[in-house]
Amino acid sequence: MEKAILVANNENEYRKIFKDIFEGRYNVLEARTGKDAVEMIKRHRENLCAVVLDIGIANGGGPAVLNAVAKAHWLDNMPRIITSVRDDEADRTLATGSGATDFIVLPGDKDDIDKRISQAIEEGKDTASEAKEDDRSPEGEAVSEKDKDSYYKKLFEKMLEFVGCVSTIKNPDDVGHDIKVKGYTKILTDYLMENNPELKLTERKADQIITASPLIDIGNLAIPDSVLFKPGRLSNEEYEFIKSHTFRGIEILDIVKIGWEADFDKTIRNMIKYHHERYDGSGYPEGLKGDAIPIEAQIVSIADIYYALTTDRAFRRAFSKEKAYTTIIEDNSSYFAPVLLVAFKACRDNFEAWADGNLHLDI
């Protein structure tokens, strides 16, 4: 049977590039979304000899597709190419971290594309005979309704591990951010769930908030280091760059996410986009005020601010825990809902114990 190359891209003009190059030598399969790409990989895996996945395809970008099928080992011995219209370092890092073997900037040179992919296909043939399919992996099979939450949570945690590695490379002095913010978020969320039934925080919702909390600043991956780590005062233009990390975070999420439930998707988007909104309306990006700010964003905002205040920054030394507490409760109290301030006061001892490494949390 004719060998196939899968090309997944939203745009006809970019899919056509690969059709023009390979049609006649290979069966060129086309997909327009990440979901379709996963299904086509599963259906045609025995005949595939290469996959070309765009980083921005809908319903899960190329890196997310590779992550979704990784444990099935269907693509182990073939080229796994990620494409993008941008020659962007963050895109290249996402591609490499997801297991891509090459990164091609489109539209590119057709002769160069042909040479790179054809050579990689030949190299893959040398080892393909030694590979064995592993159809037992749940990553490549349909997931029952009963196991969906567990499946997508594991998939999300794998994504978190990758993002954490990238973040550490970008800022090796801030390796504790993910775990610390997650801990502070859990302390607050657990308290609110037990003491504030009017907030209607279910166990499912609380788990989503805690799980997603390390990703709120994922958009910083798209901010230039010269701005993000500037030791002095930011210019107005640079500050606008910093503020853009909220919607850049949503863009990155669209690249790496695939398949999780709609309510979880809404929760994490709210947290990424709105964690810098303030209760008095002075925040960004939309200047939301009061209870118009989603509760998940309000919760993680306190967790993130407390962590930031108690951590060294390029432009200042870390605050003491006492000063951080006073800054939130007194100096910036208008930033937070009254119910959040009450909860933070009640959780002060646990916040400080977690900061010092003297509190065990199951996270």
C-alpha positions as CSV (number, residue, x, y, z in Angstrom):
1,M,0.0,0.0,0.0
2,E,1.2,3.5,-0.8
3,K,3.1,5.3,1.9
4,A,1.5,8.4,3.3
5,I,2.5,11.8,4.6
6,L,0.1,13.6,6.9
7,V,-0.1,17.4,6.6
8,A,-2.1,19.3,9.2
9,N,-2.6,23.0,8.7
10,N,-5.5,25.4,8.9
11,E,-4.6,27.1,5.6
12,N,-5.1,25.5,2.2
13,E,-2.1,27.4,0.7
14,Y,0.3,25.8,3.2
15,R,-1.1,22.3,2.8
16,K,-0.7,22.8,-1.0
17,I,3.1,23.4,-0.5
18,F,3.5,19.8,0.7
19,K,1.0,18.4,-1.9
20,D,3.0,20.0,-4.7
21,I,6.3,18.5,-3.4
22,F,5.2,15.0,-2.4
23,E,2.1,14.1,-4.4
24,G,2.9,11.3,-6.8
25,R,5.5,9.9,-4.5
26,Y,3.3,9.6,-1.4
27,N,-0.3,9.7,-0.5
28,V,-0.6,13.2,1.0
29,L,-3.3,13.1,3.7
30,E,-4.7,16.4,4.9
31,A,-6.1,17.6,8.3
32,R,-7.3,21.0,9.4
33,T,-7.5,20.5,13.2
34,G,-5.5,18.8,15.9
35,K,-8.4,16.5,16.6
36,D,-8.6,15.4,13.0
37,A,-4.8,14.9,12.9
38,V,-4.9,12.6,15.9
39,E,-7.7,10.5,14.3
40,M,-5.8,10.3,11.0
41,I,-2.6,9.2,12.7
42,K,-4.5,6.5,14.5
43,R,-6.3,5.4,11.4
44,H,-3.3,5.5,9.0
45,R,-0.4,4.8,11.3
46,E,0.7,1.6,9.5
47,N,1.2,3.6,6.2
48,L,2.5,6.9,7.5
49,C,6.1,7.7,6.9
50,A,6.1,11.4,8.0
51,V,3.8,13.9,9.8
52,V,3.9,17.7,9.2
53,L,1.9,19.5,11.9
54,D,1.4,23.2,12.1
55,I,2.0,24.8,15.5
56,G,-1.3,26.7,15.3
57,I,-3.8,24.2,14.0
58,A,-7.2,24.5,15.7
59,N,-8.3,22.1,18.5
60,G,-4.8,21.5,19.6
61,G,-1.6,22.6,17.9
62,G,1.1,20.3,16.5
63,P,3.0,19.9,19.7
64,A,-0.2,18.9,21.5
65,V,-0.9,16.3,18.8
66,L,2.6,14.8,19.3
67,N,2.1,14.7,23.0
68,A,-1.3,13.1,22.7
69,V,0.0,10.1,20.7
70,A,3.5,9.9,22.2
71,K,3.0,6.9,24.4
72,A,1.5,4.8,21.6
73,H,4.9,5.1,19.8
74,W,3.2,5.3,16.4
75,L,5.5,8.0,15.1
76,D,8.8,7.0,16.7
77,N,10.7,6.1,13.5
78,M,9.6,8.8,11.2
79,P,10.0,12.5,10.7
80,R,7.8,14.6,13.0
81,I,7.9,18.1,11.6
82,I,6.4,21.2,13.3
83,T,5.7,24.1,11.0
84,S,5.0,27.8,11.7
85,V,4.8,31.0,9.8
86,R,7.0,32.6,12.5
87,D,10.7,31.9,13.1
88,D,10.0,32.3,16.9
89,E,12.3,30.9,19.6
90,A,9.3,30.0,21.8
91,D,7.7,28.1,19.0
92,R,10.9,26.2,18.4
93,T,11.2,25.3,22.1
94,L,7.6,24.1,22.1
95,A,8.3,21.9,19.1
96,T,11.5,20.4,20.5
97,G,9.9,19.7,23.8
98,S,7.0,17.8,22.2
99,G,9.4,15.4,20.3
100,A,9.5,17.1,16.9
101,T,12.5,16.1,14.8
102,D,12.5,19.3,12.7
103,F,11.0,22.8,12.6
104,I,10.2,24.4,9.3
105,V,9.2,28.1,8.8
106,L,6.6,28.5,6.1
107,P,6.3,29.1,3.2
108,G,10.0,28.2,3.0
109,D,11.9,26.9,0.0
110,K,10.3,23.9,-1.7
111,D,13.6,22.3,-2.7
112,D,14.9,22.6,0.9
113,I,11.7,21.2,2.4
114,D,11.8,18.2,0.0
115,K,15.5,17.5,0.8
116,R,15.0,17.7,4.6
117,I,11.9,15.6,4.7
118,S,12.9,13.0,2.1
119,Q,16.3,12.5,3.8
120,A,14.6,12.1,7.2
121,I,12.2,9.5,5.7
122,E,15.1,7.5,4.4
123,E,16.8,7.6,7.7
124,G,13.6,6.5,9.4
125,K,13.4,3.4,7.2
126,D,16.7,2.1,8.6
127,T,15.2,1.7,12.1
128,A,11.5,1.2,11.3
129,S,11.8,-2.6,11.0
130,E,13.0,-2.7,14.6
131,A,10.0,-0.8,15.9
132,K,7.0,-2.6,17.3
133,E,3.6,-1.0,17.7
134,D,2.2,-0.7,21.2
135,D,-1.6,-0.6,20.7
136,R,-2.1,-1.1,24.4
137,S,-1.4,2.5,25.3
138,P,-4.4,4.4,26.5
139,E,-2.9,7.6,25.0
140,G,-3.8,6.4,21.5
141,E,-7.1,4.8,22.2
142,A,-10.6,6.2,22.8
143,V,-11.1,7.2,26.5
144,S,-14.2,6.1,28.3
145,E,-16.3,8.8,30.0
146,K,-15.4,7.3,33.4
147,D,-11.7,7.8,32.8
148,K,-11.8,11.2,31.0
149,D,-11.0,13.4,34.0
150,S,-8.0,11.2,35.0
151,Y,-6.8,11.0,31.4
152,Y,-6.9,14.7,30.7
153,K,-5.4,15.6,34.0
154,K,-2.4,13.3,33.3
155,L,-2.1,14.9,29.9
156,F,-2.2,18.3,31.4
157,E,0.3,17.4,34.0
158,K,2.7,16.2,31.3
159,M,2.2,19.6,29.6
160,L,3.0,21.3,32.9
161,E,6.2,19.3,33.2
162,F,7.3,20.5,29.8
163,V,6.3,24.2,30.4
164,G,8.1,24.0,33.8
165,C,11.3,22.9,32.0
166,V,11.0,25.7,29.5
167,S,10.3,28.2,32.2
168,T,13.3,27.0,34.2
169,I,15.6,27.4,31.2
170,K,14.3,30.9,30.6
171,N,14.6,31.9,34.3
172,P,16.7,29.4,36.3
173,D,16.5,31.7,39.4
174,D,12.7,31.1,39.6
175,V,12.5,27.4,39.8
176,G,10.1,27.4,42.7
177,H,7.3,29.4,41.1
178,D,5.1,26.4,40.0
179,I,5.1,24.5,43.2
180,K,4.9,27.5,45.5
181,V,2.0,29.1,43.7
182,K,0.2,25.8,43.4
183,G,0.5,25.4,47.2
184,Y,-0.7,28.8,48.1
185,T,-3.6,28.3,45.7
186,K,-4.5,25.0,47.3
187,I,-4.4,26.6,50.8
188,L,-6.8,29.3,49.8
189,T,-9.1,27.1,47.7
190,D,-9.5,24.5,50.4
191,Y,-10.4,27.2,53.0
192,L,-12.9,28.8,50.7
193,M,-14.5,25.5,49.7
194,E,-15.0,24.6,53.4
195,N,-16.0,28.1,54.8
196,N,-17.7,29.9,51.9
197,P,-20.5,27.8,50.4
198,E,-21.9,30.8,48.6
199,L,-18.9,30.6,46.2
200,K,-20.2,27.2,45.1
201,L,-16.7,25.8,44.8
202,T,-17.1,22.1,44.1
203,E,-14.3,19.6,44.5
204,R,-14.0,19.4,40.7
205,K,-13.7,23.1,40.4
206,A,-11.2,23.4,43.2
207,D,-9.1,20.6,41.7
208,Q,-9.1,22.4,38.3
209,I,-8.0,25.7,39.9
210,I,-5.2,24.1,41.8
211,T,-4.0,22.0,38.9
212,A,-4.0,25.0,36.5
213,S,-2.4,27.5,38.8
214,P,1.2,27.0,37.7
215,L,0.3,28.0,34.2
216,I,-1.0,31.5,34.8
217,D,2.2,33.2,33.6
218,I,2.9,30.9,30.6
219,G,2.6,34.0,28.5
220,N,6.0,35.2,29.9
221,L,7.6,32.7,27.5
222,A,6.7,35.2,24.7
223,I,8.1,38.2,26.5
224,P,11.7,39.2,25.6
225,D,14.2,38.6,28.4
226,S,15.5,42.1,28.1
227,V,12.1,43.3,29.3
228,L,11.1,40.5,31.6
229,F,14.3,40.6,33.6
230,K,15.1,44.4,33.4
231,P,16.5,45.5,36.7
232,G,15.4,49.1,36.4
233,R,12.1,50.9,35.8
234,L,10.1,49.8,32.8
235,S,9.2,52.3,30.1
236,N,5.5,52.6,29.1
237,E,6.2,50.5,26.0
238,E,7.9,47.8,28.0
239,Y,5.1,47.7,30.6
240,E,2.6,47.2,27.8
241,F,4.9,44.3,26.7
242,I,4.7,42.8,30.2
243,K,0.9,43.2,30.3
244,S,0.6,41.3,27.0
245,H,1.6,38.1,28.7
246,T,-2.0,37.5,29.6
247,F,-3.3,37.2,26.0
248,R,0.0,35.7,24.8
249,G,-0.6,33.0,27.4
250,I,-4.0,32.2,25.8
251,E,-2.2,32.0,22.4
252,I,0.3,29.5,23.8
253,L,-2.5,27.5,25.5
254,D,-4.2,27.2,22.1
255,I,-1.0,25.7,20.7
256,V,-0.4,23.1,23.3
257,K,-3.9,22.1,24.5
258,I,-5.9,19.2,23.2
259,G,-9.1,17.5,24.2
260,W,-9.7,18.5,27.8
261,E,-13.2,19.2,29.0
262,A,-14.9,22.5,28.3
263,D,-15.3,23.5,32.0
264,F,-11.6,23.0,32.6
265,D,-10.7,24.9,29.5
266,K,-12.8,27.8,30.7
267,T,-11.2,27.7,34.1
268,I,-7.6,27.8,32.9
269,R,-8.4,30.5,30.4
270,N,-10.0,32.7,33.1
271,M,-6.9,32.2,35.3
272,I,-4.4,33.0,32.6
273,K,-6.3,36.0,31.2
274,Y,-7.6,37.6,34.4
275,H,-5.1,37.0,37.2
276,H,-4.0,40.6,37.0
277,E,-7.5,42.1,37.3
278,R,-8.2,43.9,40.5
279,Y,-11.4,44.1,42.6
280,D,-11.4,47.9,42.4
281,G,-11.2,47.8,38.5
282,S,-7.6,49.0,38.3
283,G,-6.2,45.8,36.8
284,Y,-5.7,44.5,33.3
285,P,-6.3,43.4,30.5
286,E,-10.0,44.4,30.6
287,G,-10.3,46.4,33.8
288,L,-12.9,44.1,35.2
289,K,-14.4,45.1,38.6
290,G,-15.8,43.3,41.6
291,D,-17.4,39.9,41.1
292,A,-17.1,40.3,37.3
293,I,-13.6,38.8,37.9
294,P,-13.9,35.0,37.9
295,I,-13.3,33.5,41.3
296,E,-10.5,31.3,40.0
297,A,-8.6,34.3,38.8
298,Q,-9.2,36.1,42.2
299,I,-7.9,33.1,44.1
300,V,-4.7,32.6,42.1
301,S,-4.1,36.4,42.1
302,I,-3.4,36.4,45.8
303,A,-1.3,33.2,45.5
304,D,0.8,34.8,42.7
305,I,1.2,38.2,44.4
306,Y,2.3,36.6,47.7
307,Y,4.8,34.5,45.9
308,A,6.1,37.5,44.0
309,L,6.4,39.7,47.1
310,T,8.4,37.0,49.0
311,T,10.8,36.3,46.1
312,D,13.8,38.2,44.9
313,R,13.2,40.1,41.6
314,A,15.5,41.7,39.2
315,F,14.4,45.2,40.5
316,R,14.1,44.5,44.2
317,R,14.9,42.1,47.0
318,A,12.3,39.8,48.5
319,F,9.9,41.2,51.1
320,S,9.8,39.6,54.5
321,K,6.6,37.5,55.1
322,E,5.4,40.1,57.5
323,K,5.8,42.9,55.0
324,A,4.2,40.7,52.2
325,Y,1.2,40.1,54.5
326,T,0.8,43.8,55.3
327,T,1.2,44.8,51.7
328,I,-1.8,42.6,50.7
329,I,-4.0,43.2,53.7
330,E,-3.4,47.0,54.2
331,D,-1.6,48.6,51.3
332,N,-3.4,46.9,48.5
333,S,-6.7,45.7,50.1
334,S,-8.8,47.3,47.4
335,Y,-7.3,44.9,44.9
336,F,-9.1,41.9,46.4
337,A,-12.7,40.8,47.3
338,P,-13.5,41.1,51.0
339,V,-14.1,37.3,51.2
340,L,-10.6,36.7,49.7
341,L,-9.0,39.0,52.3
342,V,-10.8,37.2,55.1
343,A,-9.6,33.8,53.8
344,F,-6.0,35.1,53.3
345,K,-6.0,36.4,56.9
346,A,-7.2,33.0,58.2
347,C,-4.6,31.2,56.1
348,R,-1.7,33.4,57.0
349,D,0.0,30.7,59.2
350,N,-0.2,28.1,56.5
351,F,1.0,30.5,53.8
352,E,4.1,31.3,55.9
353,A,4.7,27.6,56.7
354,W,4.5,26.7,53.1
355,A,6.9,29.5,52.2
356,D,9.4,28.2,54.7
357,G,8.9,24.5,53.6
358,N,7.4,23.5,56.9
359,L,3.9,22.5,55.6
360,H,3.1,19.3,53.7
361,L,0.5,19.6,51.0
362,D,-0.9,16.8,48.8
363,I,-0.4,18.5,45.4
